[in-house]
């Protein structure tokens, strides 16, 4: 199996491929956003898991803000790589 494609999500039907890191970040933003309005994404989901995975601290609103900032920074880095 090709290591370059091991961590790429997407299919050949037009969806954009993404790395596992990007996928985890986007899904975590979705899940924390749901949690902020009082909805648990699933019965096993815990905010502590997100904190541990990303190495961040704070309450649910602060974590959502930090994750969104991470996403913006990641997008900036991708643009810079594409320009080079």
C-alpha positions as CSV (number, residue, x, y, z in Angstrom):
1,X,0.0,0.0,0.0
2,X,1.3,3.4,-0.9
3,X,2.1,5.5,2.2
4,X,1.3,8.7,0.5
5,X,-2.3,7.6,0.0
6,X,-2.7,5.8,3.4
7,X,-3.9,8.9,5.2
8,X,-5.9,10.5,2.4
9,X,-9.7,10.6,2.6
10,X,-11.9,11.1,-0.4
11,X,-13.0,9.1,-3.4
12,X,-12.7,9.2,-7.2
13,X,-16.2,10.7,-7.6
14,X,-15.2,14.3,-7.2
15,X,-14.9,14.7,-3.5
16,X,-11.7,16.5,-2.4
17,X,-9.1,14.3,-0.8
18,X,-8.0,15.4,2.7
19,X,-5.4,14.2,5.2
20,X,-6.4,12.5,8.5
21,X,-5.3,15.5,10.4
22,X,-7.6,17.8,8.5
23,X,-10.5,15.4,8.8
24,X,-10.0,15.1,12.6
25,X,-9.9,18.8,12.9
26,X,-13.0,19.5,10.9
27,X,-15.0,16.7,12.6
28,X,-13.9,17.9,16.0
29,X,-15.1,21.5,15.2
30,X,-18.4,20.0,14.2
31,X,-18.7,17.9,17.4
32,X,-17.6,20.7,19.8
33,X,-20.0,23.1,18.0
34,X,-22.9,20.6,18.7
35,X,-21.7,20.2,22.3
36,X,-21.7,24.0,22.8
37,X,-25.5,24.0,22.1
38,X,-26.2,21.1,24.3
39,X,-26.1,18.2,21.9
40,X,-23.7,15.2,22.5
41,X,-22.4,13.9,19.1
42,X,-22.7,10.3,20.3
43,X,-23.0,8.6,23.7
44,X,-19.2,7.9,23.9
45,X,-18.0,11.3,22.9
46,X,-16.2,13.4,25.6
47,X,-14.7,16.8,25.4
48,X,-11.7,15.5,27.2
49,X,-10.8,13.3,24.2
50,X,-10.7,16.4,22.0
51,X,-8.5,18.2,24.6
52,X,-6.1,15.4,24.8
53,X,-5.9,14.8,21.1
54,X,-5.1,18.4,20.2
55,X,-3.3,19.3,23.4
56,X,-5.6,22.3,24.3
57,X,-7.2,23.4,27.5
58,X,-10.2,25.4,28.5
59,X,-14.0,25.3,28.4
60,X,-16.1,24.2,25.5
61,X,-16.4,27.7,23.9
62,X,-12.7,28.4,24.3
63,X,-11.8,25.0,22.7
64,X,-14.1,25.7,19.8
65,X,-12.4,29.0,19.2
66,X,-9.0,27.4,19.4
67,X,-10.0,24.7,16.9
68,X,-11.3,27.2,14.5
69,X,-8.0,29.2,14.7
70,X,-6.1,25.9,14.0
71,X,-8.3,25.4,10.9
72,X,-7.6,28.9,9.6
73,X,-3.8,28.4,10.2
74,X,-3.9,25.1,8.4
75,X,-5.7,26.6,5.4
76,X,-3.1,29.4,5.3
77,X,-0.3,26.9,5.2
78,X,-2.0,24.9,2.4
79,X,-2.3,28.1,0.3
80,X,1.3,29.0,0.9
81,X,2.4,25.5,-0.2
82,X,0.3,25.7,-3.3
83,X,1.8,29.1,-4.3
84,X,5.3,27.7,-4.0
